[in-house]
Amino acid sequence: LSVALGCTGYLNSEPAEAPTEESPETTSKTELSAEATKNVGRYMNLVLEDPQNQFAFDQVYEIYESEKKTWKLLEFFQSAAKLDRKNGNLQILLGLMYVRFRDYYKAAEHFQKALVLQPQSYYARLMQGRVFLKRSDSVKAAEYLADAVNAASSIGEQVEALFLLGDALMLEKRGDEAKKAWTRIEEL
């Protein structure tokens, strides 16, 4: 991950130089403002280490979005993934970016890559299930969500996956199985 962080200068924990009177530009077209750079540094390491940290991901994404530079965040994750091809977390982060862009086909592609790299990943399975729900493919969604239930390492993760699994099963007109999934939540 340190290699990935070093691949670009706009994610340094040090804020970028503030514009001076000699330099009337407020920011370049590709770099974040000094304040945004400082703020993104607070959350980026958390996101890279644990893409399941939705709060940290939301903070990073919102900082880039506020400066209309979400494409730059996507470029960063793409570059980092090219440098560290065996890092499943980066594939999950790319999947999350494409979910934000509502490109569910590309998101599914990256969650699948994450599962190849991290076959036991609860979060990649959960997100893949969510993506297939968004794509109206409840059969595949149910498959991934059932796998997520089995891969869950906490009661909270089980509850989240079971709830979505129930939704997917209802869409498949498998109401009895959906009720069983939701009943399991009550039993936890």
Buried (B, 14 or more C-beta within 10 A) or exposed (E): BEEBBEEBEBBBEEBBEEEEEEEEEEBEEEBBBBBBBBBBBEBBBBBBEBBBBEEBBBBBBBBBEEBEBBEBBBBBBBBBBEEBEEBBBBBBBBBBBBBBEEBBEBBBBBBBBBBEBBEEBBBBBBBBBBBBBBBEBBEBBBBBBBBBBEBBEEEEBBBBBBBBBBBBBBBBEBEEBBEBBBEBBEEE
